[in-house]
C-alpha cells in the first residue's frame, strides 16, 4: 500500500495530498474545482485525518501518479487512455493506489471503455448495499445517495477488484463531486451536500483501511 492507516500522513509527517486525474479525449477532467478541497477538509474534521486541501493535478501516464494514494476522476464526456497510460494506471492500482471515478453526467460509456483497457480481464461489478464502503463512519443502508437528477435513474456504485481489493470505485447517476463543491456553485440543499460529503468520507476511510 502507498499509505495504509489513519491519520493519513507521509513518512515525513506531512499531510497526504490527493490527486485529480488529468486525461485525454476532450472530457472536462477539470470539472468541480472546489470538490476535492472541500472533501479533504470534511475528512479532517470528521475522521481526524491530516489531508492537504491543496490537491494536485496529475496526468494518467505520469510517474507522479504514484505519489498520491487517492486519485479522483470526473468529467462529462470522452475519456481516452493510450496504451502507456493504461499500463501506468494499472500498475498504480495494482501497487496499492485507489481511484474514485465520479460520472458528472455523460461520462459513462467512455470511462467504461477506458477502464476495460486498464483491466481487460475485469469489469465493473455493482456493489451490494451490504458492502463495507457504505458502512464506515456514516451509514448508507440504501447505497449511494442521489445528489443530482441526471437521467433520473437510481444511483449505483460499481467496483473493480484486484486480488480481492477494491482498487476503483465508480459512482454513477449520483454526482458526489457536485455535492462536494462550494454551495453557491450548484445551490444544492445542505442535506444533499452533507450526504455527498459523508459518502465521500466513507470512500476515503475505506480506501485507506481495507
Secondary structure, DSSP 8 states (H G I E B T S, - for coil): --S-SSS-B-TTS-BEEEEEEE-BSS--TT--TTHHHHHHHHHHHHH---EEEEEEEEETTSGGGGG-SEEEEEESS--B--HHHHHHHHHHHHTT-EEEEEE-SS-HHHHHHHHHHH-TT---EE--TTSGGGBSSSB-TTSS---S-TTS---EEEEEEETTEEEEEEEESS-HHHHHS-HHHH---HHHHHHHHHHHHHHHHHHHH-
